[in-house]
Amino acid sequence: MAKIALSDVTLRFGATAAVDGVSFTIPSGAFFALLGPSGCGKTTLLRLLAGLEKPDAGRIAIGGRTVVDDTTFVDPGARGLGMVFQSYALWPHMTVAGNIAFGLKMHRVPSADRARRVAEALEVVGLSHLASRKPHELSGGQRQRVALARSLAVRPALILLDEPLANLDAHLRQSMLAEFRRIHAETRATFVFVTHDQNEAMAVATHVGVMNAGRLEQIDTPEALFDRPATPMVARFVGHGRTLPVHVSDGAVHLPRGTIRLPGDVSDGAAWLCLRPRDLSVSADGPLTGRVVDRRMENGMFILSVLPEGLGDTLLDVPHTTSVPSGTLVGLQIRSGWLLPREGGAAASMAATVSA
């Protein structure tokens, strides 16, 4: 297993900071997901871990060993890690077993040990019966498993996965997520998984880091990201959250039709009230009123797009059992939520340490 530690890691492409002073520590054996919108720097950070990019500044350590700093740079092949690419990167002329054995040959593993480790890796990913097939004879999910088996065969302490499910359909993605969880539990390796899909991240990760514009906004457990976002960006990005400008005094949130008390980082002053669909319901005696401007069906429920009165122009998604015509004025009940300061709400976890 491999502990990962980054300290003030920065990489610029011209005037743009693709990774901007990122620091964090991830414990050995974690399943760490890097999440964020396109262009936020998450793949660049993965490439820095792999040694495919060299930072302009900062330090990276893997398993207690410094792999890059001002005076050190360890080549990718000497970092003791495996990498699974979005494109799978399989040799088309080789069999499944040949693809898995390729990395072992590069590490000069003796042929007897090589055969045994190929068989073990195939067993882990459930492809022993397909060892003699070529990549073009496999489904997308099977090719993904071969790419993972190739990484597992060299027995790395750290496995990097760069949007590995992007080319799979929804059903296969769910199956592979279950496989990733199983294989992680079986191997006890540290996994770093890059994705823009928060459902994927929440489904597999023990720890999730949310990136934005090259910076780490927050790193925490999936539950904490939902329940206690550290910044307005995380509040809006995770779980389809919305933020409303409110005023808090003596711990009470003042709303157009009354006051409510909610947890958060604000006891007095201007605040953002973070609300997700699960926090809201239609209720005649709720502390908010709003006008329905649209509606859609999701998972057997209607989702009403409601513009709350007196709190700006942010639309709230409100689940409801029946359709409500556009233009209808409805009351909204707030079951839960989270408060963040409206001023000085910069990234709160630039130097983050999480425990196992």
N, C-alpha and C positions, 0 to 999 in steps of 0.2 A: 504494500500500500504506500501511497505517496501523499504527504502533506504538501500543499501549494502555498507559497507566500510571495506576494508582489508588494513592492515598496516604490511609490512615486514613479510608476512606469509611464513613459510618454513616448509617443511616436507621431511625427508630423509628416504629412505629404504636402510639401510646399507650405502655404500659409495655414493649412487646415490641420488641426490636432485630431487625428483619427483616434488616438488613445491619449487621454489628458490627465496625467498625474494620478493614475489608478493604484490604489493600495487595498489589499485584502489578504486574509489568511483562510484557507479551507482545510479542514482536518482530513487525515488519511481515511480512505474508505467512503468519502462522501460521494453523492451523485449531485453534481453542481450544474445547474442550468444557467446559461447566459441568455438573457431575454431582452428584447428591445426592438424598436422599429427599424426598418431598413436604413442602412447607412449610419447606425449609431456607434459602430466600432467593435461589435461583438466578435465578428469573424477575424478582424485584425488582431484582437486580443488573443484569440485562439492560436493564430499563426505565430504570435510572439511566444506563447507557451511552447509551441512545437519547434521553434527555432527557424521557422520559414521567413520571419522578419526579425530585424534587430532593432531594439528601441534606441531612441536618441538619448534617453536618460532612464535611470531607475535600476532596480534589482529584481530578478526572478530566481526563486529557489524551489526545487522540486525534491521532495524527500530529504530535506535538510541540506541539500547540495546546491550551491550557487551555480546556475547555468548561464546567467548573464548579469554583468554589472559593468562599471566603467573600464575594468581591466580584464574581464572574463567573457568568453563566448564559447559555449559548448555546442558542437554541431548537432543537428537534429538526430542523426543516427546514434549518437552517444548519450542521448537524454533518457533512454530507457522507457520510451513511451510508444504507444500505438495510435494510429490516426485513421479514422473512417471518414472518407470524403462523400460529399453529396452525390458525386458522379460514380461512386463505387471504385473507379480506377482499377478494374480487373483486366488482366491480360486476356484478350479474346482468343488467342491460340492455345492457351493452357486449360487444362481441366480444372475443376473445382479444387481437387487435391493439389494440383500443381500450383495454383494461385496461392493457396495457403502455405505451401512449402517454400515459396519463393523467398519470403522474408527470412526464413530459417536458414536457407542456403547463404544468404547475404551475411548472416551472423555466424556462418561456418559451423552450424550444428551438425554433428555426425549423422550419417544417413539413418542408422537404426533409431536414434533419438528423434530424428526428424519425422520419420514415419509414425512413431508413437504419438508425438505431439500433434501431428496433423489429424490423426484419428481422434485424439482427445478433443481437439477444437471442433471437429465435425460433430462429435457427440453432443457437446455443449449447445451448439446452435441447431441441432436436430436435422443435420444434412448428411448423415453417414451414407444413406442410400443413394446420394447424388454425387458421390466423389468423382466419378468418371465423366460427368457431363461437362460441356463447355458453357461459358456464361450466356451465350445466345439461346441456349436451351432451357434457361431458368426464368422464372417470373421475377418481377421487380423485388418482391419481398425476399425471395431466395438469394438473389444477387446481393442484397443488403446483408443477409446473414453470412454470406461468403466473405464479404469485406470485413465484417466484425470478427469472424473466425480467424482471418489472416492476422488481425491485430492480437487476438487472444493467444495465438499459437506461440508468439515470442514471449509470452508471459510478462507483459509490461505492468508496472505498478500504476501507470496512468494511461487512460484511454481518452482520446479527444475525438469528438463526433461533431462534424460540421454540417448542420442541417441535414442529417442522414435520411430523414423521412420525406423530404420535400418532393421527391419524384414518385411517391406512392399514393394510391387512392385512399379514401378515408377509412375503409375497412382494414386495409393492410397496415395503415398507420397505427390503428388501435392494437392490432395483433403484435406489431413490432414494439410498441411501447411496453406491452406486457412481457415480451421477450427481454427487452432491455432491463426491466426490473428484476426478472428472474436471474439473468446472467450476472447482473451487478451483485445480487445477493449471494450467488454461488461463487464468484471469483474474488469478491471483496476488494477489487481494484477501485481506484479513484476514477470516476467518470467526469468529464467536462463536456457538456452537451449544449451546442449553440442552436438556438431556434428563434424565430420571430413569432411563433405560435404559443401563446401563453397556456392554452389547454394542454399542449404537449409538455411544457415545462412543469406545470403543476402536477401532471399525472405521474411523473417519474422522479422528480428531484427531491432530495432531502434539503437542499439549499438552492435559492434562486437569487441571481444578481440581475438587477434591472439597469440597463445602460441607456444613456441618452446623450447625443452629441459628444461622444468620446469619454464621457464621465460616468462613474458608477453612482447612480442615484440612491440605491439601497441594496443591501444584501441581507437576506433573512430566510426564514422558513416560508413555505407557501402560505401557511395559515396567517403568519404575521403580515405578509404583503397584502393580503386581502383585508385583514382586520385593523392593521395599524400602519398604513402607508406613511413613509417618512417625509415625502415631498409631494407637492401638487401633481407633478408629472406622474409619479407612481400611482397616486390616487386616481388619476384619469386613465392611465394606461391599463392597469390591472383590473380585470373584472368589469369592464365597461362602466367605470366609475364616472360620476359627474361631480363638479365642485360648484357650490353656490356661495356668493359673498354674504356673510352674516356678521352680526355683532354679538359678542359674548360678554356678560357681566355677572360676576359672582358664580361663574360656572354654568349659567343658564343661557341658552341660545334664543335670541329674540327673533320671532317669525311673525308674519303678518297677522296670524290668528291665534297667537299665544306664544308661550315659551316652553322649551323642552330642555332636558339635561342629557348630554351625550358625552362619552369618553373622548379623550384627545389630549393634545399638547397645548391647549389654550384654556385659561381660566378667565381672562379679561381681554377685551380689545377686538380688533378686526380679525376675522378668521375665515377660512374656507371650510364649508361643511361638505364632506365627501359622502355621497350617497350612491349606492348601487341598486339595481332592480330588486334584489332580495330585501332591501331596507324599506321598500315603499309598497303601499297598497291604497286602493281607492276607499275613502271613508268620508262620510258627510261631516263628521266632527273633527277632522284632522287639522293640524296647525297650518297647513298650506292649502291654497286653492290654485288651480291651474286650468288652462284650456287645452283640450285635446286637439292636436294639429295633424296627427297621422296615427295609423295603427297597422300592425302586421301580426302574422301567426308564427310562433316558434314553439316547437315541442308540445303542441296541443294547447298552448296558452296564447291569448292575445297580449301583445306588448303595445301599450299606449304610449305615444310620444306626447308628453305634456309640457307646456310652457308655463312654469310657475309664475304667479302674479307678484310683482314687486321685488323680484330677485334677479333681474337681468334677463338675458336672452338664451340661457342654457336650457336645452330640452332634457327632460328626465324620461327614462324608460321605466314604465310602471306595468308590471304583470297584472292581468285581469282575466277572469274566467269567461267574460262575454265581450263582444265587440261594442264599442262606444262611438257614436258618430263624431266626426270631426266638427269642431266648434263648440262641443259640449263643455261646460264648466264643471269641474269635479273637485271634491275635497281630497286631500292626500294625507294619509297617516304615515308617520315616520317611526318605524319599529327599532331601527338602530342606525348608526352612522359613525363618523370619525371627524374630529376637528383638528385643523392645522392652522398655524399662524399665517395671516395673509401677507405680512411683511417679513422679510428675512427668511423665506422658506427655501433656501438653497439646499443643494444636496446634503443630506445628513449623514451619509455613510461612506465618505470618501476613503476613510481608513477603517475597514470593517474586519472584525474577527468573529467567526461563528464557531460554535462548539458542535461536537458530534451529537 
